């Protein structure tokens, strides 16, 4: 990772799905799904998957809401 960028969520194995299916899921291994970077006095949250998509698990909304909650803090 680049200096100042920290990964928050990543795909740890070649078979990351607990249910469902995905083409080429083995290529996700060690891929970063969520990262945070220090930018000036703030933080930039980078989301790989579309976390507000209608089929996303409810657990992914925590990433969005935590990012919004931290946006107002210094």
CHARMM internal coordinates of N, CA and C (Angstrom, degrees):
IC EDIT
DIST 1 N 1 CA 1.4477
DIST 1 CA 1 C 1.5275
ANGL 1 N 1 CA 1 C 109.20
DIST 1 C 2 N 1.2870
ANGL 1 CA 1 C 2 N 114.55
DIHE 1 N 1 CA 1 C 2 N 154.94
DIST 2 N 2 CA 1.4581
ANGL 1 C 2 N 2 CA 121.03
DIHE 1 CA 1 C 2 N 2 CA 178.18
DIST 2 CA 2 C 1.5286
ANGL 2 N 2 CA 2 C 110.22
DIHE 1 C 2 N 2 CA 2 C -70.12
DIST 2 C 3 N 1.3056
ANGL 2 CA 2 C 3 N 116.47
DIHE 2 N 2 CA 2 C 3 N 157.64
DIST 3 N 3 CA 1.4614
ANGL 2 C 3 N 3 CA 121.18
DIHE 2 CA 2 C 3 N 3 CA 179.98
DIST 3 CA 3 C 1.5312
ANGL 3 N 3 CA 3 C 109.50
DIHE 2 C 3 N 3 CA 3 C -63.56
DIST 3 C 4 N 1.3040
ANGL 3 CA 3 C 4 N 117.05
DIHE 3 N 3 CA 3 C 4 N 132.68
DIST 4 N 4 CA 1.4528
ANGL 3 C 4 N 4 CA 121.88
DIHE 3 CA 3 C 4 N 4 CA -179.97
DIST 4 CA 4 C 1.5154
ANGL 4 N 4 CA 4 C 114.28
DIHE 3 C 4 N 4 CA 4 C 86.81
DIST 4 C 5 N 1.3311
ANGL 4 CA 4 C 5 N 117.35
DIHE 4 N 4 CA 4 C 5 N -2.49
DIST 5 N 5 CA 1.4638
ANGL 4 C 5 N 5 CA 121.64
DIHE 4 CA 4 C 5 N 5 CA 178.75
DIST 5 CA 5 C 1.5229
ANGL 5 N 5 CA 5 C 107.98
DIHE 4 C 5 N 5 CA 5 C -109.49
DIST 5 C 6 N 1.3206
ANGL 5 CA 5 C 6 N 115.62
DIHE 5 N 5 CA 5 C 6 N 130.82
DIST 6 N 6 CA 1.4748
ANGL 5 C 6 N 6 CA 120.84
DIHE 5 CA 5 C 6 N 6 CA -178.54
DIST 6 CA 6 C 1.5174
ANGL 6 N 6 CA 6 C 108.77
DIHE 5 C 6 N 6 CA 6 C -123.69
DIST 6 C 7 N 1.3183
ANGL 6 CA 6 C 7 N 117.03
DIHE 6 N 6 CA 6 C 7 N 132.11
DIST 7 N 7 CA 1.4638
ANGL 6 C 7 N 7 CA 119.05
DIHE 6 CA 6 C 7 N 7 CA 177.84
DIST 7 CA 7 C 1.5212
ANGL 7 N 7 CA 7 C 109.58
DIHE 6 C 7 N 7 CA 7 C -80.94
DIST 7 C 8 N 1.3181
ANGL 7 CA 7 C 8 N 115.22
DIHE 7 N 7 CA 7 C 8 N 139.33
DIST 8 N 8 CA 1.4598
ANGL 7 C 8 N 8 CA 122.11
DIHE 7 CA 7 C 8 N 8 CA -177.37
DIST 8 CA 8 C 1.5224
ANGL 8 N 8 CA 8 C 110.11
DIHE 7 C 8 N 8 CA 8 C -107.21
DIST 8 C 9 N 1.3314
ANGL 8 CA 8 C 9 N 116.98
DIHE 8 N 8 CA 8 C 9 N -41.99
DIST 9 N 9 CA 1.4644
ANGL 8 C 9 N 9 CA 121.96
DIHE 8 CA 8 C 9 N 9 CA 179.37
DIST 9 CA 9 C 1.5213
ANGL 9 N 9 CA 9 C 108.52
DIHE 8 C 9 N 9 CA 9 C -137.32
DIST 9 C 10 N 1.3296
ANGL 9 CA 9 C 10 N 116.17
DIHE 9 N 9 CA 9 C 10 N 137.52
DIST 10 N 10 CA 1.4547
ANGL 9 C 10 N 10 CA 120.59
DIHE 9 CA 9 C 10 N 10 CA -178.26
DIST 10 CA 10 C 1.5186
ANGL 10 N 10 CA 10 C 109.40
DIHE 9 C 10 N 10 CA 10 C -148.88
DIST 10 C 11 N 1.3152
ANGL 10 CA 10 C 11 N 115.50
DIHE 10 N 10 CA 10 C 11 N 166.63
DIST 11 N 11 CA 1.4637
ANGL 10 C 11 N 11 CA 121.88
DIHE 10 CA 10 C 11 N 11 CA 178.52
DIST 11 CA 11 C 1.5200
ANGL 11 N 11 CA 11 C 107.43
DIHE 10 C 11 N 11 CA 11 C -92.90
DIST 11 C 12 N 1.3313
ANGL 11 CA 11 C 12 N 116.04
DIHE 11 N 11 CA 11 C 12 N 115.94
DIST 12 N 12 CA 1.4555
ANGL 11 C 12 N 12 CA 121.21
DIHE 11 CA 11 C 12 N 12 CA -170.43
DIST 12 CA 12 C 1.5307
ANGL 12 N 12 CA 12 C 113.78
DIHE 11 C 12 N 12 CA 12 C -89.18
DIST 12 C 13 N 1.3250
ANGL 12 CA 12 C 13 N 117.30
DIHE 12 N 12 CA 12 C 13 N -21.12
DIST 13 N 13 CA 1.4594
ANGL 12 C 13 N 13 CA 118.85
DIHE 12 CA 12 C 13 N 13 CA -175.93
DIST 13 CA 13 C 1.5253
ANGL 13 N 13 CA 13 C 110.99
DIHE 12 C 13 N 13 CA 13 C -131.61
DIST 13 C 14 N 1.3288
ANGL 13 CA 13 C 14 N 115.57
DIHE 13 N 13 CA 13 C 14 N 174.81
DIST 14 N 14 CA 1.4611
ANGL 13 C 14 N 14 CA 120.62
DIHE 13 CA 13 C 14 N 14 CA 177.60
DIST 14 CA 14 C 1.5219
ANGL 14 N 14 CA 14 C 111.97
DIHE 13 C 14 N 14 CA 14 C -77.21
DIST 14 C 15 N 1.3205
ANGL 14 CA 14 C 15 N 117.70
DIHE 14 N 14 CA 14 C 15 N -14.47
DIST 15 N 15 CA 1.4616
ANGL 14 C 15 N 15 CA 122.38
DIHE 14 CA 14 C 15 N 15 CA 178.86
DIST 15 CA 15 C 1.5221
ANGL 15 N 15 CA 15 C 109.07
DIHE 14 C 15 N 15 CA 15 C -126.98
DIST 15 C 16 N 1.3306
ANGL 15 CA 15 C 16 N 117.99
DIHE 15 N 15 CA 15 C 16 N 75.42
DIST 16 N 16 CA 1.4607
ANGL 15 C 16 N 16 CA 120.92
DIHE 15 CA 15 C 16 N 16 CA -173.38
DIST 16 CA 16 C 1.5274
ANGL 16 N 16 CA 16 C 114.81
DIHE 15 C 16 N 16 CA 16 C -78.49
DIST 16 C 17 N 1.3247
ANGL 16 CA 16 C 17 N 118.01
DIHE 16 N 16 CA 16 C 17 N -17.14
DIST 17 N 17 CA 1.4648
ANGL 16 C 17 N 17 CA 119.87
DIHE 16 CA 16 C 17 N 17 CA -175.38
DIST 17 CA 17 C 1.5166
ANGL 17 N 17 CA 17 C 111.52
DIHE 16 C 17 N 17 CA 17 C -78.94
DIST 17 C 18 N 1.3122
ANGL 17 CA 17 C 18 N 116.59
DIHE 17 N 17 CA 17 C 18 N 135.93
DIST 18 N 18 CA 1.4581
ANGL 17 C 18 N 18 CA 121.29
DIHE 17 CA 17 C 18 N 18 CA 175.11
DIST 18 CA 18 C 1.5213
ANGL 18 N 18 CA 18 C 111.07
DIHE 17 C 18 N 18 CA 18 C -91.96
DIST 18 C 19 N 1.3176
ANGL 18 CA 18 C 19 N 116.04
DIHE 18 N 18 CA 18 C 19 N -22.82
DIST 19 N 19 CA 1.4606
ANGL 18 C 19 N 19 CA 121.57
DIHE 18 CA 18 C 19 N 19 CA 175.01
DIST 19 CA 19 C 1.5221
ANGL 19 N 19 CA 19 C 108.04
DIHE 18 C 19 N 19 CA 19 C -153.81
DIST 19 C 20 N 1.3017
ANGL 19 CA 19 C 20 N 116.58
DIHE 19 N 19 CA 19 C 20 N 164.84
DIST 20 N 20 CA 1.4557
ANGL 19 C 20 N 20 CA 120.15
DIHE 19 CA 19 C 20 N 20 CA -179.54
DIST 20 CA 20 C 1.5149
ANGL 20 N 20 CA 20 C 111.73
DIHE 19 C 20 N 20 CA 20 C 83.77
DIST 20 C 21 N 1.3138
ANGL 20 CA 20 C 21 N 116.05
DIHE 20 N 20 CA 20 C 21 N -162.22
DIST 21 N 21 CA 1.4506
ANGL 20 C 21 N 21 CA 120.26
DIHE 20 CA 20 C 21 N 21 CA -179.00
DIST 21 CA 21 C 1.5258
ANGL 21 N 21 CA 21 C 109.89
DIHE 20 C 21 N 21 CA 21 C -148.40
DIST 21 C 22 N 1.3080
ANGL 21 CA 21 C 22 N 115.68
DIHE 21 N 21 CA 21 C 22 N 159.84
DIST 22 N 22 CA 1.4664
ANGL 21 C 22 N 22 CA 121.40
DIHE 21 CA 21 C 22 N 22 CA 176.59
DIST 22 CA 22 C 1.5183
ANGL 22 N 22 CA 22 C 107.90
DIHE 21 C 22 N 22 CA 22 C -153.57
DIST 22 C 23 N 1.3159
ANGL 22 CA 22 C 23 N 116.79
DIHE 22 N 22 CA 22 C 23 N 138.41
DIST 23 N 23 CA 1.4592
ANGL 22 C 23 N 23 CA 120.40
DIHE 22 CA 22 C 23 N 23 CA 174.56
DIST 23 CA 23 C 1.5163
ANGL 23 N 23 CA 23 C 109.08
DIHE 22 C 23 N 23 CA 23 C -76.87
DIST 23 C 24 N 1.3087
ANGL 23 CA 23 C 24 N 116.52
DIHE 23 N 23 CA 23 C 24 N 132.45
DIST 24 N 24 CA 1.4637
ANGL 23 C 24 N 24 CA 120.95
DIHE 23 CA 23 C 24 N 24 CA 176.75
DIST 24 CA 24 C 1.5050
ANGL 24 N 24 CA 24 C 114.84
DIHE 23 C 24 N 24 CA 24 C 69.54
DIST 24 C 25 N 1.3268
ANGL 24 CA 24 C 25 N 117.46
DIHE 24 N 24 CA 24 C 25 N 28.22
DIST 25 N 25 CA 1.4656
ANGL 24 C 25 N 25 CA 119.41
DIHE 24 CA 24 C 25 N 25 CA -177.50
DIST 25 CA 25 C 1.5210
ANGL 25 N 25 CA 25 C 112.50
DIHE 24 C 25 N 25 CA 25 C -60.75
DIST 25 C 26 N 1.3298
ANGL 25 CA 25 C 26 N 118.28
DIHE 25 N 25 CA 25 C 26 N -23.21
DIST 26 N 26 CA 1.4678
ANGL 25 C 26 N 26 CA 120.42
DIHE 25 CA 25 C 26 N 26 CA 179.56
DIST 26 CA 26 C 1.5272
ANGL 26 N 26 CA 26 C 111.39
DIHE 25 C 26 N 26 CA 26 C -64.68
DIST 26 C 27 N 1.3375
ANGL 26 CA 26 C 27 N 117.66
DIHE 26 N 26 CA 26 C 27 N -22.42
DIST 27 N 27 CA 1.4630
ANGL 26 C 27 N 27 CA 121.61
DIHE 26 CA 26 C 27 N 27 CA 179.35
DIST 27 CA 27 C 1.5352
ANGL 27 N 27 CA 27 C 112.55
DIHE 26 C 27 N 27 CA 27 C -77.22
DIST 27 C 28 N 1.3292
ANGL 27 CA 27 C 28 N 117.05
DIHE 27 N 27 CA 27 C 28 N -9.28
DIST 28 N 28 CA 1.4691
ANGL 27 C 28 N 28 CA 120.83
DIHE 27 CA 27 C 28 N 28 CA 178.96
DIST 28 CA 28 C 1.5212
ANGL 28 N 28 CA 28 C 112.85
DIHE 27 C 28 N 28 CA 28 C -78.25
DIST 28 C 29 N 1.3424
ANGL 28 CA 28 C 29 N 117.78
DIHE 28 N 28 CA 28 C 29 N -18.30
DIST 29 N 29 CA 1.4674
ANGL 28 C 29 N 29 CA 121.22
DIHE 28 CA 28 C 29 N 29 CA -176.17
DIST 29 CA 29 C 1.5284
ANGL 29 N 29 CA 29 C 110.92
DIHE 28 C 29 N 29 CA 29 C -51.10
DIST 29 C 30 N 1.3188
ANGL 29 CA 29 C 30 N 115.65
DIHE 29 N 29 CA 29 C 30 N 128.77
DIST 30 N 30 CA 1.4661
ANGL 29 C 30 N 30 CA 125.39
DIHE 29 CA 29 C 30 N 30 CA -179.66
DIST 30 CA 30 C 1.5306
ANGL 30 N 30 CA 30 C 113.32
DIHE 29 C 30 N 30 CA 30 C 66.69
DIST 30 C 31 N 1.3180
ANGL 30 CA 30 C 31 N 117.83
DIHE 30 N 30 CA 30 C 31 N 9.52
DIST 31 N 31 CA 1.4645
ANGL 30 C 31 N 31 CA 120.74
DIHE 30 CA 30 C 31 N 31 CA 175.56
DIST 31 CA 31 C 1.5167
ANGL 31 N 31 CA 31 C 110.37
DIHE 30 C 31 N 31 CA 31 C -78.90
DIST 31 C 32 N 1.3036
ANGL 31 CA 31 C 32 N 116.58
DIHE 31 N 31 CA 31 C 32 N 145.16
DIST 32 N 32 CA 1.4691
ANGL 31 C 32 N 32 CA 122.35
DIHE 31 CA 31 C 32 N 32 CA -177.70
DIST 32 CA 32 C 1.5211
ANGL 32 N 32 CA 32 C 109.71
DIHE 31 C 32 N 32 CA 32 C -91.32
DIST 32 C 33 N 1.3264
ANGL 32 CA 32 C 33 N 116.47
DIHE 32 N 32 CA 32 C 33 N 129.46
DIST 33 N 33 CA 1.4537
ANGL 32 C 33 N 33 CA 122.07
DIHE 32 CA 32 C 33 N 33 CA 178.41
DIST 33 CA 33 C 1.5368
ANGL 33 N 33 CA 33 C 111.10
DIHE 32 C 33 N 33 CA 33 C -97.94
DIST 33 C 34 N 1.3324
ANGL 33 CA 33 C 34 N 116.68
DIHE 33 N 33 CA 33 C 34 N -37.30
DIST 34 N 34 CA 1.4684
ANGL 33 C 34 N 34 CA 121.47
DIHE 33 CA 33 C 34 N 34 CA 179.93
DIST 34 CA 34 C 1.5297
ANGL 34 N 34 CA 34 C 108.09
DIHE 33 C 34 N 34 CA 34 C -138.52
DIST 34 C 35 N 1.3257
ANGL 34 CA 34 C 35 N 115.97
DIHE 34 N 34 CA 34 C 35 N 133.38
DIST 35 N 35 CA 1.4707
ANGL 34 C 35 N 35 CA 121.58
DIHE 34 CA 34 C 35 N 35 CA 177.28
DIST 35 CA 35 C 1.5231
ANGL 35 N 35 CA 35 C 108.35
DIHE 34 C 35 N 35 CA 35 C -135.94
DIST 35 C 36 N 1.3249
ANGL 35 CA 35 C 36 N 114.94
DIHE 35 N 35 CA 35 C 36 N 157.25
DIST 36 N 36 CA 1.4696
ANGL 35 C 36 N 36 CA 120.91
DIHE 35 CA 35 C 36 N 36 CA 176.52
DIST 36 CA 36 C 1.5265
ANGL 36 N 36 CA 36 C 107.62
DIHE 35 C 36 N 36 CA 36 C -129.47
DIST 36 C 37 N 1.3223
ANGL 36 CA 36 C 37 N 115.49
DIHE 36 N 36 CA 36 C 37 N 138.89
DIST 37 N 37 CA 1.4678
ANGL 36 C 37 N 37 CA 121.37
DIHE 36 CA 36 C 37 N 37 CA -179.64
DIST 37 CA 37 C 1.5188
ANGL 37 N 37 CA 37 C 109.36
DIHE 36 C 37 N 37 CA 37 C -129.90
DIST 37 C 38 N 1.3085
ANGL 37 CA 37 C 38 N 115.60
DIHE 37 N 37 CA 37 C 38 N 140.76
DIST 38 N 38 CA 1.4617
ANGL 37 C 38 N 38 CA 121.72
DIHE 37 CA 37 C 38 N 38 CA 175.05
DIST 38 CA 38 C 1.5257
ANGL 38 N 38 CA 38 C 107.52
DIHE 37 C 38 N 38 CA 38 C -80.55
DIST 38 C 39 N 1.3256
ANGL 38 CA 38 C 39 N 116.56
DIHE 38 N 38 CA 38 C 39 N 123.40
DIST 39 N 39 CA 1.4639
ANGL 38 C 39 N 39 CA 121.75
DIHE 38 CA 38 C 39 N 39 CA 179.05
DIST 39 CA 39 C 1.5260
ANGL 39 N 39 CA 39 C 107.46
DIHE 38 C 39 N 39 CA 39 C -129.50
DIST 39 C 40 N 1.3029
ANGL 39 CA 39 C 40 N 115.59
DIHE 39 N 39 CA 39 C 40 N 109.34
DIST 40 N 40 CA 1.4654
ANGL 39 C 40 N 40 CA 119.40
DIHE 39 CA 39 C 40 N 40 CA -176.75
DIST 40 CA 40 C 1.5145
ANGL 40 N 40 CA 40 C 110.17
DIHE 39 C 40 N 40 CA 40 C 60.37
DIST 40 C 41 N 1.3324
ANGL 40 CA 40 C 41 N 116.18
DIHE 40 N 40 CA 40 C 41 N -124.59
DIST 41 N 41 CA 1.4737
ANGL 40 C 41 N 41 CA 120.66
DIHE 40 CA 40 C 41 N 41 CA 178.01
DIST 41 CA 41 C 1.5165
ANGL 41 N 41 CA 41 C 111.86
DIHE 40 C 41 N 41 CA 41 C -94.56
DIST 41 C 42 N 1.3297
ANGL 41 CA 41 C 42 N 117.62
DIHE 41 N 41 CA 41 C 42 N 1.15
DIST 42 N 42 CA 1.4564
ANGL 41 C 42 N 42 CA 120.81
DIHE 41 CA 41 C 42 N 42 CA -176.36
DIST 42 CA 42 C 1.5170
ANGL 42 N 42 CA 42 C 113.43
DIHE 41 C 42 N 42 CA 42 C -117.04
DIST 42 C 43 N 1.3082
ANGL 42 CA 42 C 43 N 114.55
DIHE 42 N 42 CA 42 C 43 N -169.97
DIST 43 N 43 CA 1.4601
ANGL 42 C 43 N 43 CA 122.44
DIHE 42 CA 42 C 43 N 43 CA 179.92
DIST 43 CA 43 C 1.5182
ANGL 43 N 43 CA 43 C 108.89
DIHE 42 C 43 N 43 CA 43 C -127.65
DIST 43 C 44 N 1.3143
ANGL 43 CA 43 C 44 N 115.75
DIHE 43 N 43 CA 43 C 44 N 142.27
DIST 44 N 44 CA 1.4499
ANGL 43 C 44 N 44 CA 122.62
DIHE 43 CA 43 C 44 N 44 CA 175.92
DIST 44 CA 44 C 1.5161
ANGL 44 N 44 CA 44 C 107.60
DIHE 43 C 44 N 44 CA 44 C -113.12
DIST 44 C 45 N 1.3299
ANGL 44 CA 44 C 45 N 116.79
DIHE 44 N 44 CA 44 C 45 N 121.97
DIST 45 N 45 CA 1.4539
ANGL 44 C 45 N 45 CA 121.74
DIHE 44 CA 44 C 45 N 45 CA 178.30
DIST 45 CA 45 C 1.5219
ANGL 45 N 45 CA 45 C 108.58
DIHE 44 C 45 N 45 CA 45 C -99.47
DIST 45 C 46 N 1.3237
ANGL 45 CA 45 C 46 N 116.77
DIHE 45 N 45 CA 45 C 46 N 127.17
DIST 46 N 46 CA 1.4570
ANGL 45 C 46 N 46 CA 123.06
DIHE 45 CA 45 C 46 N 46 CA -178.05
DIST 46 CA 46 C 1.5286
ANGL 46 N 46 CA 46 C 108.53
DIHE 45 C 46 N 46 CA 46 C -111.99
DIST 46 C 47 N 1.3234
ANGL 46 CA 46 C 47 N 116.62
DIHE 46 N 46 CA 46 C 47 N 121.20
DIST 47 N 47 CA 1.4566
ANGL 46 C 47 N 47 CA 122.12
DIHE 46 CA 46 C 47 N 47 CA -178.94
DIST 47 CA 47 C 1.5210
ANGL 47 N 47 CA 47 C 109.08
DIHE 46 C 47 N 47 CA 47 C -112.26
DIST 47 C 48 N 1.3350
ANGL 47 CA 47 C 48 N 117.46
DIHE 47 N 47 CA 47 C 48 N 120.87
DIST 48 N 48 CA 1.4544
ANGL 47 C 48 N 48 CA 121.50
DIHE 47 CA 47 C 48 N 48 CA 177.55
DIST 48 CA 48 C 1.5142
ANGL 48 N 48 CA 48 C 111.52
DIHE 47 C 48 N 48 CA 48 C -74.62
DIST 48 C 49 N 1.3289
ANGL 48 CA 48 C 49 N 118.22
DIHE 48 N 48 CA 48 C 49 N -60.16
DIST 49 N 49 CA 1.4679
ANGL 48 C 49 N 49 CA 119.59
DIHE 48 CA 48 C 49 N 49 CA 177.97
DIST 49 CA 49 C 1.5234
ANGL 49 N 49 CA 49 C 111.22
DIHE 48 C 49 N 49 CA 49 C -73.97
DIST 49 C 50 N 1.2895
ANGL 49 CA 49 C 50 N 116.45
DIHE 49 N 49 CA 49 C 50 N 156.20
DIST 50 N 50 CA 1.4625
ANGL 49 C 50 N 50 CA 121.00
DIHE 49 CA 49 C 50 N 50 CA 177.55
DIST 50 CA 50 C 1.5265
ANGL 50 N 50 CA 50 C 108.30
DIHE 49 C 50 N 50 CA 50 C -78.59
DIST 50 C 51 N 1.3267
ANGL 50 CA 50 C 51 N 116.77
DIHE 50 N 50 CA 50 C 51 N 97.11
DIST 51 N 51 CA 1.4670
ANGL 50 C 51 N 51 CA 121.17
DIHE 50 CA 50 C 51 N 51 CA -171.17
DIST 51 CA 51 C 1.5179
ANGL 51 N 51 CA 51 C 113.70
DIHE 50 C 51 N 51 CA 51 C -76.07
DIST 51 C 52 N 1.2982
ANGL 51 CA 51 C 52 N 118.84
DIHE 51 N 51 CA 51 C 52 N -9.85
DIST 52 N 52 CA 1.4683
ANGL 51 C 52 N 52 CA 120.60
DIHE 51 CA 51 C 52 N 52 CA 177.46
DIST 52 CA 52 C 1.5226
ANGL 52 N 52 CA 52 C 111.75
DIHE 51 C 52 N 52 CA 52 C -103.33
DIST 52 C 53 N 1.3217
ANGL 52 CA 52 C 53 N 117.99
DIHE 52 N 52 CA 52 C 53 N 9.34
DIST 53 N 53 CA 1.4578
ANGL 52 C 53 N 53 CA 121.85
DIHE 52 CA 52 C 53 N 53 CA 179.58
DIST 53 CA 53 C 1.5190
ANGL 53 N 53 CA 53 C 109.87
DIHE 52 C 53 N 53 CA 53 C -68.07
DIST 53 C 54 N 1.3038
ANGL 53 CA 53 C 54 N 117.14
DIHE 53 N 53 CA 53 C 54 N 148.06
DIST 54 N 54 CA 1.4633
ANGL 53 C 54 N 54 CA 121.83
DIHE 53 CA 53 C 54 N 54 CA -173.70
DIST 54 CA 54 C 1.5249
ANGL 54 N 54 CA 54 C 114.45
DIHE 53 C 54 N 54 CA 54 C -61.77
DIST 54 C 55 N 1.3246
ANGL 54 CA 54 C 55 N 118.46
DIHE 54 N 54 CA 54 C 55 N -23.12
DIST 55 N 55 CA 1.4655
ANGL 54 C 55 N 55 CA 120.66
DIHE 54 CA 54 C 55 N 55 CA -177.05
DIST 55 CA 55 C 1.5270
ANGL 55 N 55 CA 55 C 112.76
DIHE 54 C 55 N 55 CA 55 C -100.19
DIST 55 C 56 N 1.3278
ANGL 55 CA 55 C 56 N 118.17
DIHE 55 N 55 CA 55 C 56 N 5.09
DIST 56 N 56 CA 1.4566
ANGL 55 C 56 N 56 CA 119.99
DIHE 55 CA 55 C 56 N 56 CA -179.74
DIST 56 CA 56 C 1.5285
ANGL 56 N 56 CA 56 C 110.43
DIHE 55 C 56 N 56 CA 56 C -72.32
DIST 56 C 57 N 1.3342
ANGL 56 CA 56 C 57 N 117.76
DIHE 56 N 56 CA 56 C 57 N 148.31
DIST 57 N 57 CA 1.4652
ANGL 56 C 57 N 57 CA 120.21
DIHE 56 CA 56 C 57 N 57 CA 175.28
DIST 57 CA 57 C 1.5322
ANGL 57 N 57 CA 57 C 110.92
DIHE 56 C 57 N 57 CA 57 C -65.06
DIST 57 C 58 N 1.2905
ANGL 57 CA 57 C 58 N 116.62
DIHE 57 N 57 CA 57 C 58 N 151.97
DIST 58 N 58 CA 1.4620
ANGL 57 C 58 N 58 CA 121.22
DIHE 57 CA 57 C 58 N 58 CA -178.14
DIST 58 CA 58 C 1.5204
ANGL 58 N 58 CA 58 C 112.25
DIHE 57 C 58 N 58 CA 58 C -61.53
DIST 58 C 59 N 1.3198
ANGL 58 CA 58 C 59 N 117.88
DIHE 58 N 58 CA 58 C 59 N -27.78
DIST 59 N 59 CA 1.4621
ANGL 58 C 59 N 59 CA 121.13
DIHE 58 CA 58 C 59 N 59 CA 179.94
DIST 59 CA 59 C 1.5152
ANGL 59 N 59 CA 59 C 113.42
DIHE 58 C 59 N 59 CA 59 C -62.11
DIST 59 C 60 N 1.3422
ANGL 59 CA 59 C 60 N 117.81
DIHE 59 N 59 CA 59 C 60 N -25.31
DIST 60 N 60 CA 1.4616
ANGL 59 C 60 N 60 CA 119.75
DIHE 59 CA 59 C 60 N 60 CA -178.88
DIST 60 CA 60 C 1.5246
ANGL 60 N 60 CA 60 C 111.92
DIHE 59 C 60 N 60 CA 60 C -74.13
DIST 60 C 61 N 1.3116
ANGL 60 CA 60 C 61 N 118.18
DIHE 60 N 60 CA 60 C 61 N -20.15
DIST 61 N 61 CA 1.4616
ANGL 60 C 61 N 61 CA 119.99
DIHE 60 CA 60 C 61 N 61 CA 178.46
DIST 61 CA 61 C 1.5256
ANGL 61 N 61 CA 61 C 111.48
DIHE 60 C 61 N 61 CA 61 C -66.27
DIST 61 C 62 N 1.3262
ANGL 61 CA 61 C 62 N 117.42
DIHE 61 N 61 CA 61 C 62 N -22.90
DIST 62 N 62 CA 1.4682
ANGL 61 C 62 N 62 CA 120.78
DIHE 61 CA 61 C 62 N 62 CA 177.21
DIST 62 CA 62 C 1.5261
ANGL 62 N 62 CA 62 C 110.12
DIHE 61 C 62 N 62 CA 62 C -61.15
DIST 62 C 63 N 1.3329
ANGL 62 CA 62 C 63 N 116.95
DIHE 62 N 62 CA 62 C 63 N -36.86
DIST 63 N 63 CA 1.4622
ANGL 62 C 63 N 63 CA 119.91
DIHE 62 CA 62 C 63 N 63 CA 177.82
DIST 63 CA 63 C 1.5207
ANGL 63 N 63 CA 63 C 110.54
DIHE 62 C 63 N 63 CA 63 C -60.54
DIST 63 C 64 N 1.3209
ANGL 63 CA 63 C 64 N 116.38
DIHE 63 N 63 CA 63 C 64 N -46.12
DIST 64 N 64 CA 1.4629
ANGL 63 C 64 N 64 CA 121.19
DIHE 63 CA 63 C 64 N 64 CA -178.56
DIST 64 CA 64 C 1.5297
ANGL 64 N 64 CA 64 C 111.31
DIHE 63 C 64 N 64 CA 64 C -65.32
DIST 64 C 65 N 1.3188
ANGL 64 CA 64 C 65 N 117.13
DIHE 64 N 64 CA 64 C 65 N -49.78
DIST 65 N 65 CA 1.4621
ANGL 64 C 65 N 65 CA 120.33
DIHE 64 CA 64 C 65 N 65 CA -175.75
DIST 65 CA 65 C 1.5263
ANGL 65 N 65 CA 65 C 112.26
DIHE 64 C 65 N 65 CA 65 C -69.04
DIST 65 C 66 N 1.3313
ANGL 65 CA 65 C 66 N 117.36
DIHE 65 N 65 CA 65 C 66 N -34.78
DIST 66 N 66 CA 1.4662
ANGL 65 C 66 N 66 CA 119.27
DIHE 65 CA 65 C 66 N 66 CA 176.00
DIST 66 CA 66 C 1.5196
ANGL 66 N 66 CA 66 C 110.95
DIHE 65 C 66 N 66 CA 66 C -67.23
DIST 66 C 67 N 1.3360
ANGL 66 CA 66 C 67 N 117.27
DIHE 66 N 66 CA 66 C 67 N -38.01
DIST 67 N 67 CA 1.4672
ANGL 66 C 67 N 67 CA 120.47
DIHE 66 CA 66 C 67 N 67 CA 177.14
DIST 67 CA 67 C 1.5268
ANGL 67 N 67 CA 67 C 110.51
DIHE 66 C 67 N 67 CA 67 C -63.77
DIST 67 C 68 N 1.3337
ANGL 67 CA 67 C 68 N 116.66
DIHE 67 N 67 CA 67 C 68 N -41.27
DIST 68 N 68 CA 1.4590
ANGL 67 C 68 N 68 CA 119.92
DIHE 67 CA 67 C 68 N 68 CA 178.02
DIST 68 CA 68 C 1.5276
ANGL 68 N 68 CA 68 C 111.61
DIHE 67 C 68 N 68 CA 68 C -65.68
DIST 68 C 69 N 1.3193
ANGL 68 CA 68 C 69 N 116.65
DIHE 68 N 68 CA 68 C 69 N -39.70
DIST 69 N 69 CA 1.4634
ANGL 68 C 69 N 69 CA 120.65
DIHE 68 CA 68 C 69 N 69 CA -179.59
DIST 69 CA 69 C 1.5324
ANGL 69 N 69 CA 69 C 110.67
DIHE 68 C 69 N 69 CA 69 C -66.53
DIST 69 C 70 N 1.3296
ANGL 69 CA 69 C 70 N 116.51
DIHE 69 N 69 CA 69 C 70 N -37.42
DIST 70 N 70 CA 1.4676
ANGL 69 C 70 N 70 CA 119.86
DIHE 69 CA 69 C 70 N 70 CA -179.17
DIST 70 CA 70 C 1.5204
ANGL 70 N 70 CA 70 C 112.37
DIHE 69 C 70 N 70 CA 70 C -78.54
DIST 70 C 71 N 1.3268
ANGL 70 CA 70 C 71 N 117.70
DIHE 70 N 70 CA 70 C 71 N -15.69
DIST 71 N 71 CA 1.4727
ANGL 70 C 71 N 71 CA 121.26
DIHE 70 CA 70 C 71 N 71 CA -176.25
DIST 71 CA 71 C 1.5184
ANGL 71 N 71 CA 71 C 111.75
DIHE 70 C 71 N 71 CA 71 C -62.59
DIST 71 C 72 N 1.3085
ANGL 71 CA 71 C 72 N 118.03
DIHE 71 N 71 CA 71 C 72 N -33.01
DIST 72 N 72 CA 1.4535
ANGL 71 C 72 N 72 CA 121.03
DIHE 71 CA 71 C 72 N 72 CA -177.76
DIST 72 CA 72 C 1.5159
ANGL 72 N 72 CA 72 C 114.38
DIHE 71 C 72 N 72 CA 72 C -86.48
DIST 72 C 73 N 1.3213
ANGL 72 CA 72 C 73 N 117.40
DIHE 72 N 72 CA 72 C 73 N -6.32
DIST 73 N 73 CA 1.4638
ANGL 72 C 73 N 73 CA 120.80
DIHE 72 CA 72 C 73 N 73 CA -178.05
DIST 73 CA 73 C 1.5143
ANGL 73 N 73 CA 73 C 111.27
DIHE 72 C 73 N 73 CA 73 C -91.28
DIST 73 C 74 N 1.2990
ANGL 73 CA 73 C 74 N 116.75
DIHE 73 N 73 CA 73 C 74 N 154.50
DIST 74 N 74 CA 1.4724
ANGL 73 C 74 N 74 CA 121.13
DIHE 73 CA 73 C 74 N 74 CA 176.75
DIST 74 CA 74 C 1.4930
ANGL 74 N 74 CA 74 C 110.50
DIHE 73 C 74 N 74 CA 74 C -119.64
END
COOR INIT
IC SEED 1 N 1 CA 1 C
IC BUILD
